[in-house]
Every structure is written in structure tokens, then in C-alpha cells.
Amino acid sequence: MTSGTDEQAHDGPVAEHEHHHADVSGGWLRAAVFGAMDGLVTNTALVAGVGGGGAAPRAIVLTGVAGLVAGAVSMALGEYTSVKTQNEQLDLEVAKERRELARHPEEELAELVGMLRVRGVEDRLAREVARQLSRDPEVALRLHVVAELGLSPEDKPSPRTAALSSFLTFALGAALPLLPYLFGLSLLWVALLCGGLGLVAAGALSSRFTPRPWWYAGLRQLLFGAIAAGATYLVGTAIGVTAT
């Protein structure tokens, strides 16, 4: 009979070793990060260009809001179509692999043996493991798909989740450089400052999902935004001067 102390000693290291991973299979993370960055860069640059051209505050707000709505809808539709197409292509490849397993089981078994051997399993053990795994057609199918395509048929991202994440984060990012104008502070440099702070914050938040330090990710996004805003500001200034 095992004592409670022995059970705790046995379970302790296992419990301590448990760890959790971020959910990166739902399709929301890439869409959210890309949407936020795109919204910030796009509207900060848009405000810089229109403001640099000498437009009135009302015109800047109108242009920025139009850019926010158009960009958010475009991003959402693009993400939905992209993820949906990827999932449909994966379904097509899974169906193709399922047919191959049914028509050529021995060849597919040999292929599975080869996959295991490449990963360092001895030949005799690889054959034994492959035969055991192949007893369940669905298990064999999943192994082949993951090994050959690098994607799991059970972890397909959601097109709706990707579209909604992209829409919301783009709109949020695009709204930041408009805030000063919406609250009556019609100063271009304040709007650009808000956009820059948003870029730093968004980059810093994205670093939580990467090995990069927060300051590196934040400054990198600020640099990208500054390049875009600087270019459109120069274009707006040139066109504004020419038009007058």
C-alpha cells in the first residue's frame, strides 16, 4: 500500500513540470497583431499625409474615419477569405491522403516507417511502431498529413475568428491617431504622437508571444510607422504646396 507521502513525492515533480502553451491554432493571434499594426500604420500615415497637405481638421477626421472603416472591412474580408481558402486546401489534401491510404496501404506504411527512421527511430522499432499506429486509419491519416503538410487537420484556424480579430484590432489601431481631433485638439503633432505611442504599445504587447524584448519590438514598430508617416507627410506637403 502506497502512503500519502510517497504519492506526493511521486506526483510532485510531475506537477511541477506541467506547463502551458499559448493557443496559436485558432487563427486570432496573427490576425489581431497584423490588424492592429496595419491600422496604426495606415491611419497614422494617412493623417500625416492629409495634415501635411494643409487640410482642415474636419477633412482630416473625415479621411481618417473613412480609412478606418474601409481598412477594417477590407482586413476582415481578406482574413476570412485567406483562412477559408487555407482550410479548404487542407481538406482537399486530407481527402487525397485518405484515398492514398485506402488504395496503397503498404506503400503508405513504408512511407510512415521512413518518417520515423528520419526522426531517429531504429529500423525494426520503426516498422513495429508504424504497424501499430496504422491499425487506426485516422491516426495514420493524421500522422501523414502533419508530417507531409506541417498542418493538423484537427487544428484548423477559424475564418470567423480571424476576420473578427482583424476587424476589431484594425479599427482600434486606426482610431488612435484620430483621438486628438475627435476631442477638439486639432494639432497634427499630437495626432502623430498618439499614433507613435500606439505603435510602441502594440509592438511591446506582441513581444509577449515572441522571444524579442518588449523595447525592441516596440521601437521596431515605431520605426516602421515613422517611415510610412514620413513618406506620406512629404507627399502631402508637396501636393499641398503644388495645389496652392
Secondary structure, 3 states (H helix, E strand, C coil): CCCHHHHHHHHHHHHHHCCCCCCCCCCHHHHHHHHHHHHHHHHHHHHHHHHHCCCCHHHHHHHHHHHHHHHHHHHHHHHHHHHHHHHHHHHHHHHHHHHHHHHCHHHHHHHHHHHHHHCCCCHHHHHHHHHHHHCCHHHHHHHHHHHHHCCCCCCCCCHHHHHHHHHHHHHHHHHHHHHHHHCCCCCHHHHHHHHHHHHHHHHHHHHHHCCCCHHHHHHHHHHHHHHHHHHHHHHHHHHHHHHC
